[in-house]
Amino acid sequence: MRMNGVNIVLKKQNIGNEIQKEDYTSGLTAARGIGIILVVFGHTLTDDIVDTSLLLTYLRYTVYLLHMPLFFVISGYLFELKKKKYVRSGFKKFAVSKGKLLMIPYISFSIVVWGISLIASEIQPISTLFQKAGYPAKGVVEFLFSLVTYIKPVDNHLWFSYVLYLVFLLSFLVNTVKKRYLLPIAWIGYALSFLLPLPELIWKIMHYFFLFQMGTVLFNKKICLNNRKLLVLISIFFAICYGFFCLFRFWQWTAPQIFVQPIAEISGSILIIYLSIYIRNTQVGGYLQKFGTKSYQIYLLHHPFIVPVFYLLLNGRVPVFMLCTVATACGLLIPVGIYKILSKRKLIKFCFFGGRK
């Protein structure tokens, strides 16, 4: 009888753990929803807009400080969650699986943008507009070179897929290295990404590999989500480092940023995750989870032919706040609608949005 009581207690504990895990996953999904909103909103803050106001300049700094670090921290957490499964399947299977998810859309959307830029180059008014927007026509060899090296890419916003894929592969290869050795090395790479004139693909791998590894540490440390003292401490760290980050940006001091920016990026990501878990069961949290579930599709589709188009249509005709609000809303909702249409065809869905298991 006593044994039955123990079994009942264990079953209750297991159920509780499953619920907690499910809730935490929904919180991460909501956090991705916040992240993709920041990504789309950040693309509405063009140089023309932020040059009109110092406040808007630092608003863009803040958005860019948070959104991509958040995605890499979450990716690192989820990688660590599934690491045993990945290791059992082997490197080749892992590389192919992530390649289907990340590199196929990267190649497909690059080809689409390249093809449109070639067509646009034959139409004089549109050709000038495309060149000013940073989408000049490229020859086949130049296009293939940019596709592989990411030097002068046809669409600069696609870097996330390429970099995340390479960060995944690198993280798999070093997954047996102890964190106390790996993290200092990763931080050195992070620091060098600021200090050395490296190609974009290389410095971004070095930068975001460190943040990805910090995500794996957050998983291993099992940070208590209900620990208010820890939340206050993280908030203080973020406020201090964010303040110094803004000052160093204003004074254009690059070197000191290597000490405060990573703390601001990591603590800011944790705060967004805390907030997402706190509001996950609210109506707002439900909407954020919907955007989070489609965050990758939104990322692929919102640029360069949705947000920039609405910017061109509204710029100078409506106040900046309204322009950014409308362009952000359209950049979120239109890709979801396009994805629903395209995903009805399996081949099209695979070619443009990759393969998922």
C-alpha positions as CSV (number, residue, x, y, z in Angstrom):
1,M,0.0,0.0,0.0
2,R,2.8,2.3,0.9
3,M,4.5,1.4,-2.4
4,N,1.3,2.4,-4.3
5,G,1.4,5.7,-2.5
6,V,5.0,6.3,-3.7
7,N,3.9,5.4,-7.2
8,I,1.1,7.9,-7.1
9,V,3.4,10.6,-5.9
10,L,5.9,9.8,-8.7
11,K,3.1,9.9,-11.3
12,K,2.0,13.3,-10.0
13,Q,5.5,14.6,-10.2
14,N,5.9,13.3,-13.8
15,I,2.6,14.9,-14.8
16,G,3.8,18.2,-13.2
17,N,7.1,18.0,-15.0
18,E,5.3,17.4,-18.3
19,I,3.0,20.4,-17.7
20,Q,5.9,22.6,-16.7
21,K,7.8,21.5,-19.9
22,E,4.8,22.2,-22.1
23,D,4.3,25.6,-20.5
24,Y,7.9,26.5,-20.9
25,T,7.9,25.5,-24.6
26,S,4.8,27.8,-25.1
27,G,6.7,30.5,-23.4
28,L,9.7,30.1,-25.8
29,T,7.2,30.2,-28.7
30,A,5.7,33.4,-27.5
31,A,9.3,34.8,-27.1
32,R,9.9,34.0,-30.7
33,G,6.7,35.9,-31.5
34,I,8.1,39.0,-29.7
35,G,11.4,38.4,-31.6
36,I,9.9,38.3,-35.0
37,I,7.8,41.4,-34.3
38,L,11.0,43.2,-33.4
39,V,12.7,41.9,-36.6
40,V,9.9,43.2,-38.8
41,F,9.6,46.5,-36.9
42,G,13.4,46.9,-37.1
43,H,13.2,46.8,-40.9
44,T,10.7,49.7,-40.9
45,L,13.3,51.9,-39.2
46,T,15.2,52.7,-42.3
47,D,18.2,55.1,-42.4
48,D,16.0,57.9,-43.7
49,I,13.7,57.6,-40.7
50,V,16.2,57.2,-37.9
51,D,18.4,60.1,-39.2
52,T,15.5,62.4,-38.4
53,S,15.7,61.7,-34.6
54,L,18.3,60.6,-32.1
55,L,15.5,58.8,-30.2
56,L,14.6,56.7,-33.3
57,T,18.3,56.0,-33.8
58,Y,18.6,54.5,-30.3
59,L,15.3,52.8,-30.7
60,R,16.8,50.9,-33.7
61,Y,19.9,50.2,-31.7
62,T,17.7,48.7,-29.0
63,V,15.7,46.6,-31.4
64,Y,18.8,45.2,-33.1
65,L,20.4,44.6,-29.7
66,L,17.6,42.2,-28.7
67,H,15.9,40.5,-31.7
68,M,18.6,38.2,-33.2
69,P,20.4,37.5,-29.9
70,L,17.0,36.3,-28.6
71,F,16.6,33.8,-31.6
72,F,20.1,32.4,-31.1
73,V,19.8,32.1,-27.4
74,I,16.5,30.2,-27.9
75,S,18.0,28.1,-30.6
76,G,20.9,27.2,-28.3
77,Y,18.5,26.2,-25.5
78,L,16.4,24.0,-27.9
79,F,19.6,22.4,-29.3
80,E,20.7,21.4,-25.8
81,L,17.2,20.1,-25.1
82,K,17.5,17.7,-28.1
83,K,21.3,17.2,-28.1
84,K,21.2,13.5,-27.1
85,K,18.8,12.8,-30.0
86,Y,21.0,14.7,-32.4
87,V,24.2,12.8,-31.3
88,R,22.5,9.4,-31.6
89,S,21.4,10.2,-35.2
90,G,25.0,11.3,-36.1
91,F,26.5,14.4,-37.7
92,K,25.6,13.6,-41.3
93,K,21.9,13.2,-40.5
94,F,21.9,16.3,-38.3
95,A,23.6,18.3,-41.1
96,V,21.1,17.2,-43.7
97,S,18.1,17.8,-41.5
98,K,19.2,21.3,-40.6
99,G,20.2,21.9,-44.2
100,K,16.7,21.1,-45.4
101,L,15.2,23.5,-42.9
102,L,17.7,26.4,-43.2
103,M,19.7,26.2,-46.4
104,I,17.0,25.3,-48.9
105,P,15.0,28.4,-48.2
106,Y,18.2,30.5,-48.2
107,I,19.1,29.3,-51.7
108,S,15.5,29.4,-53.0
109,F,14.8,33.0,-51.8
110,S,18.2,34.1,-53.0
111,I,17.4,32.8,-56.5
112,V,14.0,34.5,-56.5
113,V,15.4,37.9,-55.4
114,W,18.2,37.5,-58.0
115,G,15.7,36.7,-60.8
116,I,13.5,39.6,-59.9
117,S,16.5,42.0,-59.8
118,L,17.5,40.7,-63.3
119,I,14.1,41.4,-64.7
120,A,13.9,44.8,-62.9
121,S,17.3,45.7,-64.5
122,E,15.6,45.7,-67.9
123,I,13.0,48.3,-66.8
124,Q,14.7,51.6,-66.4
125,P,12.6,53.4,-63.6
126,I,12.5,50.2,-61.6
127,S,16.2,49.4,-62.2
128,T,17.2,52.7,-60.6
129,L,14.9,52.0,-57.7
130,F,16.4,48.5,-57.1
131,Q,19.9,49.8,-57.3
132,K,19.2,52.5,-54.7
133,A,17.6,49.8,-52.5
134,G,20.7,47.7,-52.7
135,Y,19.5,45.0,-55.1
136,P,21.6,45.5,-58.3
137,A,21.5,42.9,-61.0
138,K,24.3,40.3,-60.9
139,G,25.8,37.9,-63.4
140,V,25.5,34.1,-62.8
141,V,29.1,33.8,-61.5
142,E,28.8,36.8,-59.3
143,F,25.6,35.5,-57.9
144,L,26.9,32.1,-57.1
145,F,30.0,33.6,-55.5
146,S,27.8,35.8,-53.3
147,L,25.6,32.9,-52.5
148,V,28.5,30.8,-51.1
149,T,30.6,33.5,-49.5
150,Y,27.8,35.9,-48.5
151,I,30.0,38.8,-49.9
152,K,27.6,41.4,-51.4
153,P,24.6,39.0,-51.1
154,V,21.5,39.5,-53.3
155,D,19.4,39.8,-50.2
156,N,21.1,40.8,-47.0
157,H,18.3,39.8,-44.6
158,L,18.8,36.1,-45.4
159,W,22.0,35.9,-43.4
160,F,20.2,34.4,-40.4
161,S,19.5,31.1,-42.2
162,Y,23.1,30.7,-43.4
163,V,24.7,31.7,-40.1
164,L,22.3,29.6,-37.9
165,Y,23.0,26.6,-40.0
166,L,26.8,26.9,-39.6
167,V,26.4,27.7,-35.9
168,F,24.4,24.5,-35.5
169,L,27.1,22.4,-37.3
170,L,29.9,24.0,-35.3
171,S,28.0,23.5,-32.0
172,F,27.4,19.8,-32.9
173,L,31.2,19.3,-33.5
174,V,32.2,20.9,-30.2
175,N,29.3,19.5,-28.1
176,T,31.6,17.3,-26.0
177,V,33.8,20.2,-25.0
178,K,33.1,21.4,-21.4
179,K,31.4,24.7,-21.1
180,R,34.1,26.2,-18.8
181,Y,36.5,25.8,-21.7
182,L,34.2,26.5,-24.6
183,L,32.6,29.7,-23.4
184,P,35.8,31.7,-22.9
185,I,36.9,30.6,-26.4
186,A,33.5,31.5,-27.8
187,W,33.7,34.9,-26.1
188,I,37.1,35.6,-27.6
189,G,35.6,34.9,-31.0
190,Y,32.8,37.3,-30.1
191,A,35.2,40.0,-29.1
192,L,37.3,39.5,-32.3
193,S,34.1,40.0,-34.4
194,F,34.1,43.6,-33.2
195,L,37.9,44.2,-33.5
196,L,38.9,42.6,-36.8
197,P,37.8,43.5,-40.3
198,L,36.3,40.1,-41.1
199,P,33.9,39.1,-43.9
200,E,30.3,39.4,-42.8
201,L,29.6,35.6,-42.7
202,I,32.7,35.0,-40.5
203,W,32.1,37.7,-38.0
204,K,28.5,36.9,-37.6
205,I,29.3,33.2,-37.0
206,M,31.8,34.2,-34.3
207,H,29.3,36.7,-32.8
208,Y,26.3,34.5,-32.6
209,F,28.1,31.2,-31.8
210,F,28.8,32.7,-28.4
211,L,25.1,33.7,-27.8
212,F,24.0,30.2,-29.0
213,Q,26.3,28.6,-26.5
214,M,24.9,30.8,-23.8
215,G,21.5,29.4,-24.7
216,T,22.8,25.9,-24.0
217,V,24.1,27.1,-20.6
218,L,20.7,28.5,-19.7
219,F,19.3,25.0,-20.4
220,N,21.9,23.2,-18.3
221,K,21.7,25.6,-15.4
222,K,17.9,25.1,-15.2
223,I,17.2,28.7,-14.3
224,C,14.2,28.9,-12.0
225,L,11.5,30.8,-13.8
226,N,9.8,31.8,-10.6
227,N,12.9,33.2,-8.9
228,R,12.0,36.9,-8.5
229,K,15.4,37.8,-6.9
230,L,17.2,36.4,-10.0
231,L,14.8,38.3,-12.2
232,V,15.6,41.6,-10.4
233,L,19.3,40.8,-10.6
234,I,19.1,40.2,-14.4
235,S,17.1,43.4,-14.9
236,I,19.8,45.4,-13.1
237,F,22.5,43.8,-15.2
238,F,20.5,44.6,-18.4
239,A,19.8,48.2,-17.3
240,I,23.5,48.9,-16.5
241,C,25.0,47.3,-19.5
242,Y,22.3,48.7,-21.8
243,G,23.1,52.2,-20.5
244,F,26.8,51.8,-21.2
245,F,26.1,50.3,-24.6
246,C,24.2,53.4,-25.5
247,L,27.0,55.6,-24.3
248,F,29.6,53.7,-26.2
249,R,27.5,53.8,-29.3
250,F,27.1,57.6,-28.9
251,W,30.9,58.1,-28.4
252,Q,31.6,55.5,-31.2
253,W,33.8,53.4,-28.9
254,T,33.9,49.9,-30.3
255,A,36.3,48.1,-28.0
256,P,34.4,48.7,-24.7
257,Q,31.3,47.2,-26.3
258,I,32.8,43.7,-26.2
259,F,32.3,43.7,-22.4
260,V,28.8,45.2,-22.0
261,Q,27.0,44.3,-25.2
262,P,27.0,40.5,-24.7
263,I,25.7,40.9,-21.1
264,A,22.9,43.3,-22.5
265,E,22.1,40.8,-25.3
266,I,21.9,37.8,-23.0
267,S,20.1,39.5,-20.1
268,G,17.7,41.1,-22.5
269,S,16.9,37.8,-24.1
270,I,16.3,36.2,-20.7
271,L,13.9,39.1,-19.7
272,I,11.9,38.6,-22.9
273,I,11.7,34.9,-22.2
274,Y,10.6,35.6,-18.6
275,L,7.9,38.0,-19.9
276,S,6.7,35.5,-22.5
277,I,6.3,32.8,-19.9
278,Y,4.5,35.1,-17.6
279,I,1.9,36.2,-20.3
280,R,1.8,32.9,-22.3
281,N,-1.8,32.0,-21.1
282,T,-3.2,35.5,-21.8
283,Q,-4.9,36.6,-25.0
284,V,-1.8,38.6,-26.0
285,G,0.4,35.5,-25.2
286,G,-1.8,33.5,-27.5
287,Y,-1.3,35.9,-30.4
288,L,2.5,36.0,-29.7
289,Q,2.5,32.2,-29.9
290,K,0.8,32.2,-33.3
291,F,3.4,34.6,-34.6
292,G,6.2,32.6,-32.9
293,T,5.0,29.4,-34.6
294,K,5.2,31.1,-38.0
295,S,8.3,33.2,-37.1
296,Y,10.6,31.6,-39.6
297,Q,8.1,31.9,-42.5
298,I,7.5,35.6,-41.6
299,Y,11.2,36.2,-41.5
300,L,11.7,34.7,-45.0
301,L,8.7,36.5,-46.6
302,H,8.5,40.0,-45.0
303,H,11.6,41.4,-46.8
304,P,12.4,42.8,-49.3
305,F,9.0,43.0,-51.1
306,I,6.5,43.6,-48.3
307,V,7.9,46.0,-45.6
308,P,10.0,48.1,-48.1
309,V,7.0,48.4,-50.5
310,F,4.7,49.8,-47.7
311,Y,7.5,52.1,-46.6
312,L,7.7,53.5,-50.2
313,L,3.9,53.9,-50.4
314,L,3.6,55.6,-47.0
315,N,6.8,57.5,-46.6
316,G,6.1,61.3,-46.5
317,R,2.3,60.7,-46.6
318,V,1.7,59.7,-43.0
319,P,3.4,60.2,-39.7
320,V,6.4,58.0,-38.9
321,F,4.6,56.2,-36.1
322,M,1.7,55.2,-38.4
323,L,4.1,54.2,-41.2
324,C,6.0,51.9,-38.9
325,T,2.9,50.5,-37.4
326,V,1.2,49.7,-40.7
327,A,4.4,48.4,-42.3
328,T,5.0,46.1,-39.3
329,A,1.4,44.8,-39.2
330,C,1.5,44.1,-43.0
331,G,5.0,42.5,-42.6
332,L,3.6,40.1,-40.1
333,L,0.1,39.3,-41.5
334,I,0.8,39.1,-45.2
335,P,3.5,36.5,-44.9
336,V,1.2,34.3,-42.8
337,G,-1.4,34.5,-45.6
338,I,1.2,33.8,-48.3
339,Y,2.5,30.9,-46.4
340,K,-1.0,29.4,-46.0
341,I,-1.4,29.6,-49.8
342,L,2.0,28.3,-50.8
343,S,2.1,25.5,-48.2
344,K,-0.8,23.7,-49.9
345,R,1.7,22.4,-52.4
346,K,4.2,20.1,-50.8
347,L,7.0,20.8,-53.3
348,I,6.6,24.5,-53.1
349,K,6.4,24.4,-49.3
350,F,9.6,22.3,-49.2
351,C,11.5,24.5,-51.7
352,F,10.7,27.8,-50.0
353,F,10.2,26.9,-46.4
354,G,12.4,23.8,-46.0
355,G,11.8,20.4,-44.6
356,R,10.6,19.9,-41.0
357,K,10.3,16.7,-39.1
